[in-house]
Amino acid sequence: MNLEPNDFITISNVEYNLQSLEALAWKKLLNGAVKKKNGFRNMCVGTIGEDNDASLRIVVNRKVDETKKIIYFYTDNRSRKFYDLQKDNRISLLFYDARQKVQIVVKAHTTLHTDNLLSNDKWKATSAQARLGYMTLLPPNTKSITTTLGYENRFSDVKPTDAESDLYKNNFSVIACEVYALEFLYLDYLGNRKANFNYKNGALTDCYWAVP
């Protein structure tokens, strides 16, 4: 593995070689998971549909395991992305923060967690407002003759109780994305810089500078 310890790029007046740049990338992803206003809080996820077409949507970066190189997000298991991942567990995650001038692209294999210890613990930690997203009476993207919130209208004014929302717990799933590739792109008007990192079973196997 070629770390090129004497080669570096400068970001915010700090010099980073490949080793420290990889650590920076994961620090940024971790900050996105724990800080609600961080630029890496939201990510665009791409899946492969049943017609072999690409589908994109925005989800929330819920948790990052820097040691195991796993990124987690939540979804309704009646959604198209859940169905896509059942058929093909490959996923792409795109993070971008214009203020930090950093784009991170991740490729991963997913594991779907439904009605198990992990998903049940995360469900218990969700707020009443967040649970509404899993309380639609019909699956996401179901055709409607009029604009609709999907759930019972009374919940527009009064948030559901735990007992009421627990009736929909089986719609809730946690997606664990085990990263096997990460691309770090730093955007600079003086010249962009890029580095790629590859992983296997959570361990870094290769990294190199790349043409932006």
C-alpha positions as CSV (number, residue, x, y, z in Angstrom):
1,M,0.0,0.0,0.0
2,N,1.5,3.3,-1.1
3,L,0.9,6.0,1.5
4,E,3.4,8.5,0.1
5,P,4.1,10.0,3.5
6,N,6.1,13.0,2.1
7,D,3.3,14.0,-0.4
8,F,0.5,16.1,1.0
9,I,-2.3,18.6,0.3
10,T,-3.1,21.7,2.3
11,I,-6.7,22.2,3.6
12,S,-7.4,25.3,5.8
13,N,-3.7,25.8,6.3
14,V,-3.2,22.2,7.5
15,E,-1.0,19.7,5.6
16,Y,-2.5,16.2,5.1
17,N,-0.8,13.2,3.6
18,L,-2.8,10.2,2.6
19,Q,-2.9,8.7,6.1
20,S,-4.0,11.8,7.8
21,L,-6.4,12.7,5.0
22,E,-8.2,9.3,5.5
23,A,-8.6,10.1,9.2
24,L,-10.0,13.5,8.3
25,A,-12.5,12.0,5.9
26,W,-13.9,9.7,8.6
27,K,-13.8,12.5,11.2
28,K,-16.0,14.6,8.9
29,L,-18.5,11.7,8.4
30,L,-18.6,11.1,12.1
31,N,-19.3,14.8,12.8
32,G,-22.1,14.6,10.3
33,A,-23.7,11.8,12.3
34,V,-23.5,13.6,15.7
35,K,-24.0,17.3,14.7
36,K,-27.4,18.1,13.3
37,K,-26.2,21.3,11.5
38,N,-23.1,19.8,10.1
39,G,-22.7,19.7,6.3
40,F,-22.3,15.9,6.3
41,R,-25.5,15.3,8.2
42,N,-27.4,14.6,5.0
43,M,-26.3,12.3,2.2
44,C,-27.6,11.3,-1.2
45,V,-27.9,7.5,-1.6
46,G,-28.0,5.7,-4.8
47,T,-29.4,2.2,-5.4
48,I,-30.0,0.0,-8.5
49,G,-33.7,-0.5,-9.3
50,E,-35.4,-3.6,-10.6
51,D,-35.2,-2.3,-14.2
52,N,-31.4,-1.8,-13.7
53,D,-32.0,2.0,-13.4
54,A,-30.3,4.3,-10.9
55,S,-32.4,5.8,-8.1
56,L,-31.3,8.7,-5.8
57,R,-32.7,10.1,-2.6
58,I,-31.6,12.1,0.4
59,V,-31.4,10.4,3.8
60,V,-29.9,11.3,7.2
61,N,-26.5,10.1,8.3
62,R,-27.5,8.5,11.6
63,K,-24.3,6.8,12.9
64,V,-20.7,6.2,11.8
65,D,-18.6,3.4,13.1
66,E,-15.1,4.7,12.2
67,T,-13.4,1.5,13.4
68,K,-15.5,-1.0,11.4
69,K,-16.1,1.5,8.5
70,I,-19.9,1.3,8.7
71,I,-22.4,4.1,8.0
72,Y,-26.0,3.8,9.2
73,F,-29.2,5.4,8.1
74,Y,-32.9,4.6,8.6
75,T,-35.7,3.8,6.1
76,D,-39.2,2.6,5.8
77,N,-38.9,-1.0,4.7
78,R,-41.9,-0.6,2.3
79,S,-39.9,2.0,0.3
80,R,-38.3,1.4,-3.1
81,K,-34.8,1.8,-1.8
82,F,-35.4,-1.0,0.7
83,Y,-36.7,-3.2,-2.1
84,D,-33.7,-2.3,-4.3
85,L,-31.3,-3.3,-1.6
86,Q,-33.0,-6.6,-1.0
87,K,-32.3,-7.4,-4.7
88,D,-28.8,-5.9,-4.8
89,N,-27.1,-4.8,-1.6
90,R,-24.7,-2.4,-3.3
91,I,-25.1,1.3,-2.5
92,S,-23.4,4.6,-3.1
93,L,-23.4,7.5,-0.7
94,L,-22.7,11.1,-1.7
95,F,-21.7,13.8,0.9
96,Y,-21.0,17.4,0.0
97,D,-20.4,20.5,2.0
98,A,-20.0,23.7,0.0
99,R,-18.6,25.6,3.0
100,Q,-15.9,23.0,3.6
101,K,-15.4,22.6,-0.1
102,V,-15.3,18.8,0.4
103,Q,-17.1,16.0,-1.5
104,I,-16.9,12.4,-0.2
105,V,-18.3,9.5,-2.2
106,V,-18.7,6.1,-0.6
107,K,-19.4,2.7,-2.0
108,A,-20.7,0.0,0.3
109,H,-22.4,-3.3,0.8
110,T,-25.6,-3.1,2.9
111,T,-27.1,-5.2,5.7
112,L,-30.8,-4.6,6.4
113,H,-31.9,-4.7,10.0
114,T,-35.6,-5.1,10.7
115,D,-37.3,-6.1,13.9
116,N,-34.0,-7.1,15.6
117,L,-32.0,-5.7,18.5
118,L,-30.4,-2.9,16.5
119,S,-33.6,-1.6,14.8
120,N,-35.6,-1.9,18.0
121,D,-33.1,0.1,20.0
122,K,-33.0,2.8,17.3
123,W,-36.8,2.9,17.2
124,K,-37.0,3.5,20.9
125,A,-34.6,6.4,20.5
126,T,-36.7,8.1,17.8
127,S,-38.9,11.1,18.6
128,A,-42.7,11.2,18.0
129,Q,-42.1,13.6,15.1
130,A,-39.6,11.3,13.5
131,R,-41.9,8.3,13.8
132,L,-44.5,9.9,11.6
133,G,-42.4,9.1,8.6
134,Y,-43.0,5.4,9.2
135,M,-46.7,5.8,10.0
136,T,-48.1,6.2,6.5
137,L,-51.1,4.0,6.0
138,L,-49.8,3.0,2.5
139,P,-46.2,2.4,1.3
140,P,-44.1,5.4,0.3
141,N,-44.7,6.6,-3.3
142,T,-48.2,5.0,-3.5
143,K,-50.2,7.0,-6.0
144,S,-52.8,9.4,-4.5
145,I,-55.6,11.3,-6.1
146,T,-54.9,14.3,-3.8
147,T,-52.0,15.7,-1.8
148,T,-51.6,13.7,1.3
149,L,-49.4,13.3,4.4
150,G,-50.0,9.6,4.3
151,Y,-50.8,9.2,8.0
152,E,-53.9,10.0,9.9
153,N,-54.8,13.7,9.7
154,R,-55.1,14.0,13.5
155,F,-51.4,13.6,13.8
156,S,-50.9,16.9,12.0
157,D,-52.0,18.7,15.3
158,V,-51.2,16.1,18.0
159,K,-48.1,14.0,17.9
160,P,-48.6,10.2,18.3
161,T,-48.1,8.6,21.7
162,D,-45.5,5.8,22.0
163,A,-48.4,3.2,22.0
164,E,-49.9,4.7,18.8
165,S,-46.6,4.9,17.0
166,D,-45.4,1.4,18.1
167,L,-48.1,-0.1,15.9
168,Y,-46.0,0.9,12.9
169,K,-42.6,-0.2,14.3
170,N,-42.4,-3.0,11.8
171,N,-42.2,-0.4,9.0
172,F,-38.9,0.8,10.4
173,S,-35.5,-0.5,9.4
174,V,-31.8,0.4,9.9
175,I,-29.5,0.1,6.9
176,A,-25.8,-0.6,7.7
177,C,-23.4,0.3,4.9
178,E,-20.1,-1.5,5.1
179,V,-17.7,0.7,3.2
180,Y,-15.4,-0.8,0.6
181,A,-14.4,2.4,-1.2
182,L,-14.1,6.1,-0.3
183,E,-13.3,9.0,-2.6
184,F,-12.2,12.3,-1.0
185,L,-12.3,15.4,-3.3
186,Y,-11.2,18.8,-2.1
187,L,-12.4,21.7,-4.3
188,D,-10.0,24.7,-4.6
189,Y,-9.9,27.4,-7.2
190,L,-6.1,27.0,-7.3
191,G,-6.6,23.3,-8.2
192,N,-8.8,20.5,-6.9
193,R,-7.2,17.5,-5.1
194,K,-8.4,13.9,-4.9
195,A,-7.5,10.7,-3.0
196,N,-9.1,7.2,-3.1
197,F,-9.2,4.7,-0.3
198,N,-10.2,1.0,-0.5
199,Y,-11.3,-1.3,2.4
200,K,-11.9,-4.9,3.1
201,N,-13.7,-6.0,6.3
202,G,-13.2,-2.6,7.8
203,A,-9.4,-2.5,7.1
204,L,-7.7,-0.1,4.7
205,T,-6.2,-2.2,1.9
206,D,-5.1,0.5,-0.6
207,C,-5.0,4.3,-1.0
208,Y,-3.6,6.6,-3.7
209,W,-3.8,10.1,-5.0
210,A,-6.1,10.5,-8.1
211,V,-6.8,13.0,-10.8
212,P,-9.7,15.2,-9.7
